[in-house]
Amino acid sequence: MPEKMIFSPVIKEQGVPFIAHLQDEGGYVDGEWAEGKETPTELTGIILPLSNDDLKYAENGTYTVKEKKLLTVDHIPEGTKVEYNNQKYTVQAFKDFSAYTDVNIYLMRWREK
């Protein structure tokens, strides 16, 4: 098997900042379950429009031109809310290429304001 392609230096140099609202782990408080807090965290990634192939072979339904592809070295759970360029998105899908590269690829679904 070939070695992994290392793109993390490119992400760090060419990436843009975005805010991911990461959910802290919940826990029991006085015998009652309490959801974890949502913590806005600044991360770096490369954000791209979806290609024609992405739009053509959509697994999760129909996409619009407002959906984006996110490449980052960070792990972001599905369902996480993301803010970029004054737009709000939800991380909807993850493509696992960990056998080939050090970058995680996510689909960010656009949310109305």
C-alpha positions as CSV (number, residue, x, y, z in Angstrom):
1,M,0.0,0.0,0.0
2,P,1.4,3.5,-0.9
3,E,2.2,6.0,1.8
4,K,-0.4,8.5,2.9
5,M,-0.5,11.8,1.1
6,I,0.2,14.5,3.6
7,F,-1.8,17.7,3.1
8,S,-1.8,19.2,6.6
9,P,0.9,21.8,5.7
10,V,-1.2,23.0,2.8
11,I,-4.3,23.2,5.0
12,K,-2.3,25.3,7.6
13,E,-0.8,27.6,5.0
14,Q,-3.8,28.0,2.6
15,G,-6.7,27.4,4.8
16,V,-9.2,29.9,6.1
17,P,-10.6,30.2,9.6
18,F,-14.2,29.1,10.4
19,I,-16.2,28.6,13.6
20,A,-17.3,25.1,14.6
21,H,-19.8,24.9,17.4
22,L,-18.5,21.8,19.1
23,Q,-20.7,20.0,21.6
24,D,-19.1,19.1,24.9
25,E,-19.9,15.8,26.4
26,G,-23.0,15.6,28.6
27,G,-23.2,14.1,32.0
28,Y,-25.4,13.4,35.0
29,V,-26.1,16.3,37.4
30,D,-28.0,15.4,40.6
31,G,-29.2,12.2,38.9
32,E,-30.5,14.1,35.8
33,W,-28.9,14.0,32.3
34,A,-27.5,17.4,31.3
35,E,-26.5,18.0,27.7
36,G,-23.0,19.3,27.1
37,K,-22.4,23.0,26.3
38,E,-21.9,24.1,22.7
39,T,-18.5,25.7,22.4
40,P,-17.6,27.9,19.5
41,T,-14.1,26.9,18.3
42,E,-12.1,28.5,15.6
43,L,-10.6,25.9,13.2
44,T,-8.8,26.1,9.9
45,G,-9.8,24.4,6.7
46,I,-10.1,24.7,2.9
47,I,-13.7,25.4,1.9
48,L,-14.7,24.6,-1.7
49,P,-17.9,24.7,-3.7
50,L,-19.2,21.3,-4.7
51,S,-18.0,20.0,-8.1
52,N,-20.4,18.9,-10.8
53,D,-19.5,15.3,-9.9
54,D,-20.5,16.0,-6.3
55,L,-23.8,17.4,-7.4
56,K,-24.4,14.6,-9.9
57,Y,-23.7,11.7,-7.5
58,A,-25.3,13.1,-4.4
59,E,-25.9,10.3,-1.9
60,N,-27.7,12.4,0.7
61,G,-30.3,13.9,-1.6
62,T,-30.3,17.0,-3.7
63,Y,-27.6,19.6,-3.1
64,T,-27.7,23.3,-4.0
65,V,-24.9,25.6,-5.1
66,K,-24.8,26.9,-1.5
67,E,-23.5,23.6,0.0
68,K,-19.7,23.4,0.5
69,K,-17.0,20.9,0.8
70,L,-14.7,21.3,3.9
71,L,-11.2,19.8,4.0
72,T,-9.6,20.0,7.4
73,V,-7.2,18.0,9.6
74,D,-9.6,18.3,12.5
75,H,-12.3,15.8,13.3
76,I,-15.8,17.3,13.3
77,P,-18.8,15.2,14.3
78,E,-21.7,15.1,12.0
79,G,-24.5,17.5,12.9
80,T,-22.0,20.2,14.1
81,K,-23.0,23.7,13.2
82,V,-20.4,25.7,11.3
83,E,-20.1,29.4,10.5
84,Y,-18.1,30.6,7.6
85,N,-18.2,33.9,5.7
86,N,-21.4,35.0,7.6
87,Q,-23.2,31.9,6.4
88,K,-24.4,29.0,8.6
89,Y,-23.9,25.3,7.7
90,T,-24.4,21.9,9.3
91,V,-21.8,19.2,8.8
92,Q,-23.8,16.5,7.2
93,A,-21.5,13.9,5.7
94,F,-17.9,12.6,6.2
95,K,-15.8,10.9,3.6
96,D,-13.3,8.6,5.2
97,F,-10.0,8.8,3.2
98,S,-7.9,8.1,6.3
99,A,-6.1,5.2,4.6
100,Y,-4.9,7.6,1.9
101,T,-4.4,11.1,3.4
102,D,-4.3,13.0,6.7
103,V,-7.2,15.3,5.7
104,N,-10.9,14.8,6.6
105,I,-13.4,15.7,4.0
106,Y,-16.9,16.9,5.0
107,L,-20.0,18.1,3.3
108,M,-21.4,21.3,4.8
109,R,-25.1,21.8,4.2
110,W,-26.3,25.4,4.0
111,R,-28.8,26.5,6.6
112,E,-31.1,29.5,6.2
113,K,-30.3,32.4,8.6
